[in-house]
């Protein structure tokens, strides 16, 4: 639980302390206002049962990059 699903390109920025992810939980995640404006809000019916994964996957499909930041 709370472990991001890594992209196949996970290691592209690892030297900079970031790892590309396809989806993640809402634990310590940040989103820009512009990204939320473009993608919309999480689906309320999914609350607790997958809203975070669906939302971060939707962000990735919209062209936004998801990263796990180790620092």
C-alpha positions in Angstrom: 0.0 0.0 0.0 1.2 3.6 -0.7 3.8 2.3 -3.1 3.9 4.0 -6.5 3.6 2.0 -9.7 6.8 2.8 -11.6 7.0 3.7 -15.3 9.0 1.6 -17.7 11.2 4.7 -17.9 11.6 4.9 -14.1 15.3 5.4 -14.2 15.5 8.3 -16.7 15.8 11.0 -13.9 17.1 8.8 -11.0 20.4 10.7 -10.9 18.3 13.8 -9.9 16.6 12.0 -7.1 13.3 11.5 -8.9 11.7 8.3 -10.2 9.0 8.4 -12.9 5.7 6.7 -11.8 2.5 5.7 -13.6 0.3 6.0 -10.5 0.6 6.6 -6.8 -1.5 7.0 -3.7 -2.6 10.3 -2.3 -0.1 10.0 0.6 2.1 13.1 0.2 1.3 13.9 -3.4 1.2 17.4 -4.9 -0.7 18.6 -8.0 -0.6 21.9 -9.7 -3.8 23.9 -9.9 -3.5 23.9 -13.7 -3.3 20.1 -13.8 -6.4 19.7 -11.7 -8.2 22.3 -13.8 -7.4 20.3 -17.0 -7.9 16.8 -15.6 -10.7 17.4 -13.1 -11.2 16.2 -9.5 -10.9 12.6 -8.3 -14.1 10.5 -8.7 -15.9 10.8 -5.4 -17.5 7.4 -5.7 -14.0 5.8 -5.7 -13.1 7.4 -2.3 -10.8 5.1 -0.3 -11.0 2.4 -3.0 -8.9 3.5 -5.8 -9.5 7.2 -6.3 -5.8 8.0 -5.9 -4.6 5.4 -8.5 -7.3 6.3 -11.0 -6.6 10.0 -10.6 -2.8 9.7 -11.0 -3.3 7.4 -14.0 -5.6 10.0 -15.5 -2.9 12.7 -14.9 -0.4 10.6 -16.8 -2.8 9.9 -19.7 -3.4 13.7 -19.9 0.4 14.2 -20.5 1.5 15.1 -17.0 4.5 13.4 -15.5 4.2 11.7 -12.1 7.4 11.4 -10.0 8.4 9.9 -6.7 10.8 12.3 -5.1 13.2 10.5 -2.7 14.3 13.7 -0.9 
